[in-house]
């Protein structure tokens, strides 16, 4: 399932969003911005009561059957109870590795587990070191709420991924970045926490609204700065560091705004836009025009159509910023998906965009666009 949102026994989904649903149309939509407690409750992140086991034990193969002491490959004795187990065939009398299994304590490691919403059953989440501090979703939300209070942002989405192993919370920053007074880009601060021992707690500033696993990956790739919290330290006393992370991220928004402003203030001709296309896809368009095949012609025509005619470029038409946005729009909404129908193609494009499949091309287009500005 592409979104990887957690689905519960009653059919509900661990996701909440303010005002606008996610592309998957799952979860709960709140009428407006959410407080920390509201996003926890609506996304079913409350009362997980995550804790650590008292220890961890591995099941490992030995050399002999634990009941009859026969070695692997030999036959069990007639009195051995193992061949009588209900999951074995009546003629399955040979000692296997499974028959020699024994318990081995794993020193220094424990498992994390929680109370699952809806059913109330216990669920294992992962394996961590014994010193690993548990950061409950409530504690994480409270920490994020402190950041909200200092910046004026609001909770916009929250949810659980991969059967509770990861959670996310996002806040829309109080002011979008407006480029050239006409092109507005919303920015979000997104927080991610992992309970399986396979990830770190992170906060990033991103233009991506996190609504699923795909957008989670896109947000974690499409950023200019991040702040990572090590689980070995916990969150206590980290507010000052979080505020410093905000400072770093807001500095990035100013840099991004300055770069984008330079693009919107620089005119771009159709020929120069063609040069940008060739710089982003040199393997396709560096060869002579007569050697182009239909896919190359279609690709070129689609990009130029967006640059010259797309409604989305109306306020920025004929600028380097429009050229860059024509490329990103093509990658997100126009690029061909062979062998599928229209609906499937749209979903595939959405998945590719959210997964960040074309992020390298987008970053290259941004860099080459800045080169064009510098050359003017």
C-alpha positions as CSV (number, residue, x, y, z in Angstrom):
1,X,0.0,0.0,0.0
2,X,1.7,3.2,-1.2
3,X,0.6,5.5,1.7
4,X,1.7,3.0,4.4
5,X,-0.7,4.7,6.9
6,X,-1.7,2.5,9.8
7,X,-5.1,0.9,9.4
8,X,-6.9,-0.4,12.5
9,X,-9.2,-3.3,13.2
10,X,-12.3,-1.2,12.9
11,X,-11.3,0.1,9.4
12,X,-10.2,3.5,10.7
13,X,-6.9,5.1,9.7
14,X,-4.2,6.8,11.8
15,X,-4.2,10.1,10.1
16,X,-5.7,13.6,10.7
17,X,-5.4,16.7,8.6
18,X,-6.6,20.3,8.9
19,X,-9.1,21.6,6.3
20,X,-7.9,19.6,3.4
21,X,-7.6,15.8,3.2
22,X,-4.6,13.9,1.9
23,X,-4.5,12.6,-1.6
24,X,-5.4,9.2,-0.3
25,X,-8.7,10.5,1.2
26,X,-8.2,8.5,4.4
27,X,-8.4,9.5,8.1
28,X,-10.1,12.5,9.7
29,X,-10.3,16.0,8.4
30,X,-10.5,18.7,11.1
31,X,-12.3,22.0,10.3
32,X,-9.3,24.1,11.1
33,X,-5.8,24.1,12.7
34,X,-5.3,21.5,15.4
35,X,-3.8,21.7,18.9
36,X,-1.4,19.1,20.0
37,X,-4.1,17.1,21.9
38,X,-6.5,17.4,18.9
39,X,-4.0,16.0,16.4
40,X,-3.1,13.2,18.8
41,X,-6.7,12.2,19.3
42,X,-7.9,12.6,15.7
43,X,-4.9,10.7,14.3
44,X,-5.3,8.0,17.1
45,X,-1.8,8.6,18.4
46,X,-3.1,9.0,22.0
47,X,-2.6,6.5,24.9
48,X,-0.1,4.2,23.1
49,X,1.8,3.8,26.4
50,X,5.0,2.7,24.6
51,X,7.3,0.8,27.0
52,X,10.3,-1.4,26.9
53,X,10.4,-5.1,27.7
54,X,12.3,-6.4,30.7
55,X,14.8,-8.1,28.4
56,X,15.2,-9.8,25.0
57,X,15.7,-13.5,24.2
58,X,16.7,-15.0,20.9
59,X,15.6,-18.4,19.7
60,X,18.8,-20.1,18.3
61,X,19.4,-23.7,17.0
62,X,21.5,-26.1,19.1
63,X,23.1,-29.4,18.2
64,X,20.6,-31.8,19.8
65,X,16.9,-32.3,20.3
66,X,16.0,-30.6,23.6
67,X,13.8,-33.6,24.6
68,X,15.5,-36.8,23.4
69,X,19.1,-35.5,23.0
70,X,19.4,-36.9,19.4
71,X,21.5,-34.9,16.9
72,X,20.2,-33.1,13.8
73,X,19.6,-35.7,11.0
74,X,19.0,-38.6,13.4
75,X,15.6,-40.0,14.3
76,X,13.8,-39.0,17.5
77,X,13.5,-41.7,20.1
78,X,10.1,-43.4,20.3
79,X,9.3,-41.8,23.6
80,X,10.3,-38.2,22.4
81,X,7.2,-35.9,22.5
82,X,8.5,-33.7,19.7
83,X,7.3,-35.9,16.8
84,X,3.8,-36.0,18.5
85,X,3.3,-32.2,18.1
86,X,0.2,-31.4,16.1
87,X,2.0,-29.4,13.4
88,X,4.2,-32.4,12.3
89,X,3.4,-35.2,10.0
90,X,3.2,-38.7,11.4
91,X,6.3,-39.8,9.4
92,X,8.3,-36.7,10.3
93,X,10.7,-38.4,12.8
94,X,14.0,-36.8,11.8
95,X,15.5,-34.2,14.2
96,X,15.5,-30.7,12.5
97,X,17.2,-27.4,13.5
98,X,13.8,-26.3,14.9
99,X,13.8,-29.3,17.2
100,X,17.1,-28.2,18.7
101,X,15.9,-24.6,19.4
102,X,17.0,-23.0,22.7
103,X,16.6,-19.6,24.3
104,X,19.6,-17.2,24.4
105,X,19.4,-13.9,26.4
106,X,20.4,-10.9,24.3
107,X,22.3,-8.7,26.8
108,X,21.9,-4.9,26.5
109,X,18.9,-5.0,24.2
110,X,15.1,-4.9,24.7
111,X,12.0,-4.6,22.6
112,X,9.6,-1.7,22.4
113,X,5.9,-2.3,22.4
114,X,2.6,-0.4,22.7
115,X,-1.1,-0.7,23.4
116,X,-2.7,-0.8,20.0
117,X,-5.6,1.6,19.4
118,X,-9.1,0.1,19.0
119,X,-8.2,-3.5,20.1
120,X,-6.1,-2.7,23.2
121,X,-3.7,-5.5,22.3
122,X,0.0,-5.4,22.9
123,X,2.2,-5.0,19.8
124,X,5.9,-5.2,19.3
125,X,7.5,-2.3,17.5
126,X,11.2,-3.0,17.4
127,X,14.4,-3.7,19.1
128,X,16.4,-1.0,20.9
129,X,19.3,-0.6,23.4
130,X,18.5,-0.9,27.1
131,X,19.3,2.8,27.5
132,X,16.9,3.9,24.8
133,X,14.6,6.6,26.2
134,X,10.9,6.2,25.3
135,X,9.4,9.4,23.8
136,X,5.7,9.0,23.9
137,X,3.6,10.5,21.1
138,X,2.2,12.9,23.8
139,X,5.6,14.0,24.8
140,X,6.6,14.4,21.2
141,X,3.5,16.5,20.5
142,X,4.1,18.6,23.5
143,X,7.6,19.3,22.4
144,X,6.4,20.2,18.9
145,X,3.7,22.3,20.5
146,X,6.4,24.3,22.2
147,X,8.0,25.0,18.8
148,X,4.5,26.0,17.6
149,X,4.2,28.4,20.4
150,X,7.5,30.0,19.6
151,X,6.9,30.4,15.9
152,X,3.2,30.9,15.6
153,X,2.7,27.8,13.4
154,X,-0.2,25.4,13.7
155,X,-0.6,21.6,13.6
156,X,-1.7,20.7,10.1
157,X,-1.3,16.9,9.9
158,X,-0.4,13.9,12.0
159,X,-0.4,10.2,11.6
160,X,1.1,6.8,12.1
161,X,3.1,4.8,9.5
162,X,4.3,1.2,9.1
163,X,2.0,-0.3,11.8
164,X,3.0,2.3,14.5
165,X,6.8,2.1,14.0
166,X,6.9,5.8,12.8
167,X,4.8,8.8,13.5
168,X,4.7,12.3,12.0
169,X,3.4,15.7,12.9
170,X,3.5,18.8,10.7
171,X,2.8,22.4,11.3
172,X,2.2,25.1,8.7
173,X,4.6,28.0,9.3
174,X,2.9,31.3,10.0
175,X,3.9,33.0,6.7
176,X,4.4,31.5,3.3
177,X,7.3,32.6,1.2
178,X,6.1,34.9,-1.5
179,X,8.3,35.2,-4.5
180,X,8.3,38.5,-6.4
181,X,5.0,39.4,-4.6
182,X,3.0,37.1,-6.9
183,X,4.1,33.4,-6.4
184,X,3.3,32.0,-2.9
185,X,5.0,28.9,-1.5
186,X,3.7,27.4,1.7
187,X,6.3,26.0,4.1
188,X,5.8,23.4,6.8
189,X,7.8,22.3,9.8
190,X,7.6,18.5,10.0
191,X,8.6,16.3,12.9
192,X,9.2,12.5,12.6
193,X,9.7,9.9,15.4
194,X,10.6,6.3,15.2
195,X,9.9,3.5,17.7
196,X,11.5,0.5,16.0
197,X,15.1,1.5,16.6
198,X,15.7,2.0,12.9
199,X,15.4,5.8,12.8
200,X,16.0,9.1,14.6
201,X,13.7,11.9,15.7
202,X,14.0,14.6,13.1
203,X,12.6,18.1,12.4
204,X,12.8,19.6,9.0
205,X,11.5,22.7,7.1
206,X,10.0,21.7,3.8
207,X,7.4,22.8,1.2
208,X,6.0,19.3,1.3
209,X,2.8,18.7,3.4
210,X,3.2,15.2,5.0
211,X,0.1,13.1,4.6
212,X,1.6,9.6,4.1
213,X,4.8,7.6,3.8
214,X,5.5,8.9,0.3
215,X,5.3,12.5,1.4
216,X,7.3,11.6,4.5
217,X,10.1,10.5,2.2
218,X,9.7,13.6,0.0
219,X,9.8,15.9,3.0
220,X,12.9,14.2,4.3
221,X,14.6,14.7,0.9
222,X,13.3,18.0,-0.1
223,X,14.8,20.3,2.5
224,X,17.8,22.6,3.0
225,X,18.4,22.0,6.7
226,X,17.4,19.6,9.4
227,X,17.7,19.0,13.1
228,X,18.2,15.5,14.4
229,X,17.5,14.5,18.0
230,X,19.4,11.5,19.3
231,X,17.2,9.1,21.3
232,X,20.1,8.4,23.6
233,X,19.5,11.8,25.2
234,X,15.7,12.2,25.2
235,X,13.9,15.5,24.8
236,X,14.3,16.9,28.3
237,X,16.0,20.2,28.2
238,X,16.1,20.3,24.4
239,X,13.8,23.4,23.9
240,X,16.7,25.8,23.4
241,X,18.2,23.4,20.7
242,X,14.8,23.2,19.0
243,X,14.6,27.0,18.8
244,X,18.1,27.1,17.4
245,X,16.9,24.6,14.8
246,X,14.1,27.0,13.9
247,X,16.6,29.8,13.5
248,X,18.6,27.6,11.1
249,X,15.5,26.7,9.1
250,X,14.2,30.3,8.9
251,X,17.6,31.4,7.6
252,X,17.2,28.8,4.8
253,X,13.8,30.3,3.9
254,X,15.5,33.7,3.4
255,X,18.2,32.2,1.2
256,X,15.6,30.3,-0.8
257,X,13.5,33.4,-1.2
258,X,16.5,35.4,-2.4
259,X,17.4,32.8,-5.0
260,X,13.8,32.5,-6.2
261,X,13.5,36.3,-6.3
262,X,16.5,36.5,-8.6
263,X,14.9,34.0,-10.9
264,X,11.6,35.8,-11.1
265,X,13.4,39.1,-11.8
266,X,15.3,37.6,-14.7
267,X,13.6,37.3,-18.1
268,X,13.8,34.0,-20.0
269,X,13.3,33.6,-23.8
270,X,12.0,30.4,-25.4
271,X,15.5,29.7,-26.7
272,X,17.0,30.1,-23.2
273,X,14.4,27.8,-21.8
274,X,15.4,25.3,-24.4
275,X,19.0,25.6,-23.2
276,X,17.7,24.8,-19.6
277,X,15.9,21.7,-20.9
278,X,19.1,20.5,-22.6
279,X,21.1,21.1,-19.4
280,X,18.7,19.0,-17.4
281,X,18.3,16.2,-19.9
282,X,21.6,16.2,-21.9
283,X,21.3,12.6,-22.8
284,X,18.1,13.2,-24.7
285,X,18.6,16.6,-26.3
286,X,22.3,17.0,-27.0
287,X,22.0,15.0,-30.2
288,X,21.0,16.7,-33.5
289,X,17.2,17.5,-33.9
290,X,17.0,15.1,-36.9
291,X,18.0,12.2,-34.5
292,X,15.2,12.9,-32.1
293,X,12.4,10.3,-31.9
294,X,8.8,10.7,-31.0
295,X,9.3,10.5,-27.2
296,X,11.9,13.3,-27.4
297,X,9.7,15.5,-29.5
298,X,6.7,14.9,-27.2
299,X,8.9,15.6,-24.1
300,X,10.2,18.9,-25.7
301,X,6.7,20.0,-26.8
302,X,5.1,19.3,-23.4
303,X,7.8,21.4,-21.6
304,X,7.5,24.3,-24.0
305,X,3.7,24.2,-23.8
306,X,3.9,24.6,-20.0
307,X,6.4,27.4,-20.3
308,X,4.4,29.3,-22.9
309,X,0.8,28.5,-22.0
310,X,0.2,27.0,-18.6
311,X,-2.2,28.8,-16.4
312,X,0.1,28.1,-13.4
313,X,2.8,30.3,-15.0
314,X,0.5,33.2,-15.7
315,X,1.9,35.6,-13.1
316,X,5.5,34.6,-13.8
317,X,5.4,34.1,-17.5
318,X,8.7,34.6,-19.4
319,X,11.0,34.4,-16.4
320,X,13.6,32.0,-15.2
321,X,11.3,31.1,-12.3
322,X,8.6,30.1,-14.8
323,X,11.2,28.0,-16.6
324,X,12.1,26.1,-13.4
325,X,8.5,25.7,-12.4
326,X,7.6,24.4,-15.9
327,X,10.1,21.6,-15.4
328,X,8.9,20.6,-11.9
329,X,5.3,20.8,-13.1
330,X,6.1,18.5,-16.0
331,X,7.8,16.0,-13.6
332,X,4.9,16.0,-11.2
333,X,1.9,16.1,-13.6
334,X,2.8,15.6,-17.2
335,X,5.6,13.0,-17.5
336,X,4.4,9.9,-19.4
337,X,3.5,6.7,-17.6
338,X,3.5,4.0,-20.3
339,X,1.1,1.1,-20.3
340,X,-1.6,2.4,-17.9
341,X,-4.8,4.3,-18.0
342,X,-5.3,7.9,-17.1
343,X,-6.3,7.4,-13.4
344,X,-3.4,4.9,-12.9
345,X,-1.0,7.3,-14.5
346,X,-2.1,10.2,-12.3
347,X,-1.6,8.0,-9.2
348,X,1.8,6.8,-10.4
349,X,2.9,10.4,-11.0
350,X,1.7,11.3,-7.5
351,X,3.6,8.4,-6.0
352,X,6.8,9.3,-7.9
353,X,6.6,12.9,-6.8
354,X,5.9,12.0,-3.2
355,X,8.7,9.5,-3.2
356,X,11.1,12.1,-4.5
357,X,11.9,10.0,-7.6
358,X,12.7,13.2,-9.6
359,X,14.3,15.2,-6.8
360,X,17.7,15.0,-8.4
361,X,16.3,16.4,-11.7
362,X,14.5,19.2,-9.7
363,X,17.6,20.1,-7.8
364,X,19.6,20.1,-11.1
365,X,17.0,22.3,-12.7
366,X,17.2,24.7,-9.8
367,X,20.9,24.9,-10.0
368,X,21.0,25.4,-13.7
369,X,18.4,28.1,-13.4
370,X,20.6,30.0,-11.0
371,X,23.5,29.6,-13.5
372,X,21.3,31.3,-16.1
373,X,20.6,34.2,-13.7
374,X,24.3,34.5,-12.9
375,X,25.1,34.7,-16.6
376,X,22.8,37.6,-17.3
